[in-house]
Amino acid sequence: MSRAEAVRAANALGARWAGEAVDGNGGTVLMPAGLWSLLGLLAPAGSGPVRAELAEALGLAPASAADRARDLLREA
């Protein structure tokens, strides 16, 4: 997976998150790139059901997400 694919996955998480979190009635700050990277680093340590849920949220398999999260953080 390329860096661009990781960025698209982080953006997709942000879009889903914003759709649930933002109601238009107040100020909201979201940082999907930071959350995506954190979840990506944690995902490989999860148990079966947790890993599956994180894979769905991240849009990648946990091992791939961890690798891409490290790449994104190095470039930040």
Buried (B, 14 or more C-beta within 10 A) or exposed (E): BEEEEBBEBBBBBBEEBEEEEEEEEEEEEBEBBEBBBEBBBBBBEBEEEEBEEBBEBBBBBBEBBBBBBEBBBEEE
